[in-house]
Amino acid sequence: MIYLDANATTPMLPEVVEAMMPWLTEQYCNPNASYRGAKAARKAVEQAREQVAVWLGALPEEVVFMSGGTESTNTALKWLARWVGRKSGRVVTTAVEHSAVLKVIENFAQVGYAVEKCGVDSGGRLDLEAFDEACARAEEGGGFASVMAVNNETGVIQPWVEACEKAHARGLAFHTDAIQAMGKVEVNVREVPVDFLSLSAHKFHGPKGVGALYVRSGCRFEPLLRGGGQESDRRSGTENVAGIVGMGKAAELARLWLEAGRDLRGLRDDFEARVVGGVEGVTVNGDLIHRVSTTSHLSFERCEAAGLLILLDEMGVACSAGSACMTGKQQPSHVQKAMGFSDGKARSSLRFGFSRMNTREEVVEAAGCVVKAVEKLRRVQGGGGTGPVMVYSP
Ligand SMILES: Cc1ncc(COP(=O)(O)O)c(C=O)c1O
């Protein structure tokens, strides 16, 4: 398989697996106990916290480990909503957030919060002016804002730094979903004074089912999960020691990778040039200046993404239509709608996600497969027209 779906998840690096192994096998003690084995587990958890903190420019005590990105966003948002209170509470966000943010905030709207989902331009970037106006409306009664750093479907980098400044200038607390940003753009909480920030290990070559919430020290905070008081009573539940160790190692490796000035622009650009040059009617979507080098979001005229996905899967190329969570559904995603895609264009779009594990050879081969798949699908469908077309079924 040529795996080009790194926005959905990334393969673990061998060093990460190696670091985790002892904690999955002979080192099984509960880090909250008092004997030697337990103390070793506690030390491993604290070392991982340090690794994540160094990467973020945070203090170790500002990092709270939890079960992944979804728990992290839910914890931050539900606390913020409780804090501002539903009577006066206003919530400002964007129309293109991941469902781990959007579904939570939509639920706030159902129970009486005033929610504003700010729009994006055709390149998928937040309209900062509209955002500022929404923050101004929230200023009176108190509220909070949540803006993602990088969009999971398009790879577009949002103006989250400016959004944080604007929200704070209006007295609003600020959360960012940095889950797709980590390891791709610099995220340093010493430079960007976010109050809460969510991350997830499996997006940067760590294990699945582990993530963290950054909580700026001094910020009021109450946990979502209560119980045994782990994580300084900010997230109860016995720690996933192996997962946390893997996350720490992955964070360290991602930091070193970025510090060495590495990125995947050359690989991604080569892929796009080969596809765009190989077949007509291809559009590269998303703001071309503000996007991470690991995502390519393409639309193919006169081709249904669902059919392309089947053909590419047969050829051994794994990619995705829209976001992973939308796969299998024929509806345009909320991101595509917000960017003003027609239904036809939305249904003819594929997302390719690259990671440092991809080789040049893979990318060249995958681009060739995409070209062949598009040509085949257009032949099968008979070409012509730009609207929705039949889905190829093998
Ligand atoms: C932007 C974004 N936010 C949140 C999530 C949810 O993270 P997790 O899979 O760790 O729950 C994802 C995962 O796809 C994501 O891409």
The ligand as a MOL file (V3000), in Angstrom:
LIG
                    3D

  0  0  0     0  0            999 V3000
M  V30 BEGIN CTAB
M  V30 COUNTS 16 16 0 0 0
M  V30 BEGIN ATOM
M  V30 1 C -8.4170 18.8260 13.3810 0
M  V30 2 C -8.7840 17.6120 14.1840 0
M  V30 3 N -9.3630 17.7720 15.3900 0
M  V30 4 C -9.6950 16.7230 16.1490 0
M  V30 5 C -9.4700 15.4230 15.7230 0
M  V30 6 C -9.8220 14.2780 16.6160 0
M  V30 7 O -8.6460 13.6780 17.1590 0
M  V30 8 P -8.6220 12.1840 17.6880 0
M  V30 9 O -8.7070 11.2850 16.5020 0
M  V30 10 O -7.3090 12.0330 18.4020 0
M  V30 11 O -9.7660 12.0300 18.6200 0
M  V30 12 C -8.8950 15.2190 14.4740 0
M  V30 13 C -8.7020 13.8440 13.9450 0
M  V30 14 O -8.9750 13.5670 12.7870 0
M  V30 15 C -8.5310 16.3320 13.6800 0
M  V30 16 O -7.9770 16.1930 12.4740 0
M  V30 END ATOM
M  V30 BEGIN BOND
M  V30 1 1 1 2
M  V30 2 1 2 3
M  V30 3 2 2 15
M  V30 4 2 3 4
M  V30 5 1 4 5
M  V30 6 1 5 6
M  V30 7 2 5 12
M  V30 8 1 6 7
M  V30 9 1 7 8
M  V30 10 2 8 9
M  V30 11 1 8 10
M  V30 12 1 8 11
M  V30 13 1 12 13
M  V30 14 1 12 15
M  V30 15 2 13 14
M  V30 16 1 15 16
M  V30 END BOND
M  V30 END CTAB
M  END
